[in-house]
Amino acid sequence: MIGKTGKTSGMKFINRKKPPTFSANHIKNLKKANKGNTNGFKIGSKPWNRGKKGIVVHTIESRKKLSEAHKGKKNHLWKGGVTPINDAIRKSLEYKLWRESVFKRDNFQCIIGGKAHGNKLNADHIKPFSLFPELRFAIDNGRTLCIECHKKTDSYLNRWLKKSGEIEVVYDNFQKILVERTQGEVQLPPFPSLEILMGKEI
C-alpha cells in the first residue's frame, strides 16, 4: 500500500483496499445457506455452553462474601465514602435480596394487573423508604408493581410531599395536645426536614 503525506499537517495516510465485492452467484449461495436464520446462528448449531461443566450459580452465602470482599475501602474504585447513604443501601446485597424475595413471593407479577401488565417490574416500598428506615428490608413492606402501576402510587417520586404541609400542621397540633396532657413529660421529635423527607438523609 502506498502512503501519502498531507500538505499542511505532514500526517501520513494509507490507501486501503476496497472491500471485496461478491458475485451474484456467491450472494445467492449465502442467502440460501442462511435462509430461515434470524439470529446469526446456523439452524441446528449447538450453544457453546451446552453440556459444559463449571458454570457457577452463587449461593446467598457466597454472594455475601463477594459483596463484603469488594465493599468500601476494599474496592479499587473507593473514593473515600462519597456515595450518598441511600444510594449505598439501594446498591447493597441486602437490598437486592429483599427485592428478589418480594418478586418471588408475588410470583414475578404485578399484584394489580398480573401477567397482563408485563414483566417490567419494580419492588415498591408500601411505607416510604425515606421515612421508615426500619422497614427497608421488611418483605411485608414490599410489593411487586409494573412501572405504570408504580407511577400511580402516592409515594412515587415523593408525590406525597405535596401534602407534607398539611401533615406538618396535624403533627404540630398533636404535639401541642400531647405536651398539654402529659405536662411536658412526653414530646415528639421535630417534624422531619425536607431533606429527610426527600430521602437524602437518614
C-alpha positions as CSV (number, residue, x, y, z in Angstrom):
1,M,0.0,0.0,0.0
2,I,1.3,3.5,-0.9
3,G,1.4,6.2,1.7
4,K,0.5,9.9,1.1
5,T,1.7,12.9,3.1
6,G,-0.8,15.7,4.0
7,K,0.3,19.2,2.7
8,T,-0.4,21.0,6.0
9,S,-0.1,18.6,8.9
10,G,2.5,16.2,7.5
11,M,0.4,13.3,8.6
12,K,0.8,10.1,6.6
13,F,-2.4,8.5,5.2
14,I,-2.6,4.9,3.9
15,N,-4.6,3.9,0.8
16,R,-6.6,1.0,2.0
17,K,-8.0,-1.6,-0.4
18,K,-11.7,-1.5,-1.1
19,P,-13.8,-4.3,0.5
20,P,-14.2,-7.3,-1.8
21,T,-17.3,-7.4,-4.0
22,F,-19.2,-10.7,-4.2
23,S,-20.5,-12.1,-7.3
24,A,-24.3,-12.5,-7.8
25,N,-23.9,-16.3,-7.6
26,H,-22.0,-16.1,-4.3
27,I,-24.6,-13.8,-2.8
28,K,-27.3,-16.2,-3.9
29,N,-25.5,-19.1,-2.1
30,L,-25.1,-17.0,1.1
31,K,-28.8,-16.3,1.1
32,K,-29.6,-20.0,0.6
33,A,-27.3,-21.1,3.4
34,N,-28.9,-18.6,5.8
35,K,-32.5,-19.0,4.8
36,G,-34.8,-19.0,7.9
37,N,-31.9,-18.0,10.1
38,T,-32.8,-14.8,12.1
39,N,-30.2,-14.6,14.9
40,G,-26.9,-15.1,13.1
41,F,-26.5,-18.8,14.0
42,K,-27.0,-21.7,11.6
43,I,-30.0,-23.8,12.2
44,G,-29.1,-26.9,14.2
45,S,-25.9,-25.3,15.7
46,K,-25.4,-26.1,19.4
47,P,-24.9,-23.4,22.1
48,W,-21.2,-23.1,23.1
49,N,-22.1,-24.0,26.8
50,R,-24.3,-27.0,26.2
51,G,-23.0,-29.9,28.3
52,K,-20.3,-27.7,29.8
53,K,-19.4,-28.1,33.5
54,G,-18.2,-25.5,35.9
55,I,-20.9,-22.8,35.3
56,V,-21.2,-21.2,38.7
57,V,-24.5,-20.4,40.4
58,H,-23.6,-18.5,43.6
59,T,-25.4,-19.2,46.9
60,I,-26.6,-16.4,49.2
61,E,-23.6,-17.1,51.4
62,S,-21.1,-16.8,48.5
63,R,-22.8,-13.6,47.3
64,K,-22.4,-12.1,50.8
65,K,-18.7,-13.0,50.9
66,L,-18.2,-11.5,47.4
67,S,-20.1,-8.3,48.4
68,E,-18.0,-7.9,51.6
69,A,-14.8,-8.5,49.7
70,H,-15.5,-5.6,47.4
71,K,-17.1,-3.1,49.7
72,G,-15.8,0.2,50.9
73,K,-12.0,0.6,51.1
74,K,-11.6,-2.9,49.7
75,N,-12.9,-1.8,46.3
76,H,-10.4,-0.4,43.8
77,L,-12.9,2.4,42.9
78,W,-13.1,3.6,46.6
79,K,-13.2,7.4,46.8
80,G,-13.3,7.9,50.5
81,G,-17.0,7.4,51.1
82,V,-18.6,9.9,48.8
83,T,-21.7,7.8,47.8
84,P,-24.9,9.0,49.5
85,I,-26.0,6.6,52.2
86,N,-29.4,5.9,50.4
87,D,-27.6,5.1,47.2
88,A,-25.3,2.7,49.0
89,I,-28.2,1.0,50.6
90,R,-30.1,0.6,47.3
91,K,-27.0,-1.0,45.7
92,S,-26.3,-3.3,48.7
93,L,-26.6,-7.1,48.6
94,E,-29.3,-6.9,51.4
95,Y,-31.4,-4.6,49.2
96,K,-31.0,-6.9,46.2
97,L,-32.0,-9.9,48.2
98,W,-35.1,-8.0,49.6
99,R,-36.1,-7.2,46.0
100,E,-35.7,-10.8,44.8
101,S,-37.7,-12.0,47.8
102,V,-40.6,-9.6,47.0
103,F,-40.6,-10.7,43.4
104,K,-40.6,-14.4,44.3
105,R,-43.4,-14.0,46.8
106,D,-45.5,-12.2,44.2
107,N,-44.6,-14.8,41.5
108,F,-42.8,-12.2,39.4
109,Q,-46.1,-10.5,38.5
110,C,-47.7,-7.1,39.1
111,I,-50.0,-7.6,42.1
112,I,-52.6,-5.3,40.5
113,G,-52.6,-6.4,36.8
114,G,-50.9,-9.8,36.9
115,K,-49.2,-11.2,33.8
116,A,-51.2,-8.8,31.6
117,H,-49.1,-5.9,32.9
118,G,-45.9,-7.4,31.5
119,N,-42.5,-8.2,33.1
120,K,-41.0,-4.7,33.6
121,L,-41.4,-4.8,37.4
122,N,-40.5,-2.6,40.4
123,A,-40.2,-3.7,44.0
124,D,-42.1,-0.9,45.7
125,H,-42.0,0.1,49.4
126,I,-45.5,0.4,50.8
127,K,-44.3,2.6,53.6
128,P,-41.8,5.1,52.0
129,F,-38.1,4.1,52.0
130,S,-37.0,7.5,53.4
131,L,-39.5,7.7,56.3
132,F,-39.3,4.2,57.6
133,P,-35.7,3.0,57.6
134,E,-36.5,0.1,60.0
135,L,-38.8,-1.3,57.2
136,R,-36.5,-1.0,54.3
137,F,-35.7,-4.8,54.3
138,A,-39.1,-6.0,55.6
139,I,-40.6,-8.2,52.9
140,D,-44.1,-7.4,54.2
141,N,-43.4,-3.8,53.4
142,G,-42.7,-4.6,49.7
143,R,-45.0,-5.3,46.7
144,T,-44.4,-6.0,43.1
145,L,-45.7,-3.5,40.7
146,C,-45.3,-2.9,37.0
147,I,-43.9,0.5,36.1
148,E,-47.3,2.1,35.2
149,C,-48.9,0.9,38.4
150,H,-45.9,2.1,40.4
151,K,-46.3,5.6,38.9
152,K,-49.8,5.8,40.2
153,T,-48.9,5.2,43.9
154,D,-48.9,8.1,46.4
155,S,-45.2,7.6,47.2
156,Y,-43.9,7.5,43.6
157,L,-41.1,10.2,43.2
158,N,-42.2,11.6,46.6
159,R,-45.5,12.7,45.3
160,W,-46.8,12.6,48.9
161,L,-44.5,15.6,49.6
162,K,-47.1,17.9,48.0
163,K,-49.2,17.1,51.0
164,S,-46.4,17.4,53.6
165,G,-47.6,20.9,54.5
166,E,-50.9,19.5,55.7
167,I,-49.1,16.7,57.5
168,E,-46.9,19.1,59.4
169,V,-49.9,21.1,60.7
170,V,-51.5,18.0,62.0
171,Y,-48.2,16.9,63.5
172,D,-47.7,20.2,65.3
173,N,-51.3,20.2,66.7
174,F,-50.8,16.6,68.0
175,Q,-47.5,17.7,69.6
176,K,-49.3,20.6,71.5
177,I,-52.1,18.3,72.7
178,L,-49.5,15.7,73.9
179,V,-47.5,18.3,75.8
180,E,-50.6,19.6,77.5
181,R,-51.9,16.2,78.6
182,T,-48.6,15.0,79.8
183,Q,-47.5,18.3,81.3
184,G,-44.4,18.3,79.0
185,E,-43.1,14.9,80.1
186,V,-43.7,13.4,76.6
187,Q,-42.7,15.2,73.4
188,L,-42.5,14.2,69.8
189,P,-39.3,14.7,67.9
190,P,-39.4,17.7,65.5
191,F,-41.2,17.2,62.2
192,P,-38.7,15.8,59.6
193,S,-36.9,18.3,57.5
194,L,-37.4,18.4,53.7
195,E,-34.0,16.8,53.2
196,I,-35.0,13.8,55.3
197,L,-38.4,13.6,53.6
198,M,-36.7,13.6,50.2
199,G,-34.6,10.6,51.4
200,K,-31.2,12.5,51.2
201,E,-30.6,11.7,54.9
202,I,-31.5,9.1,57.4
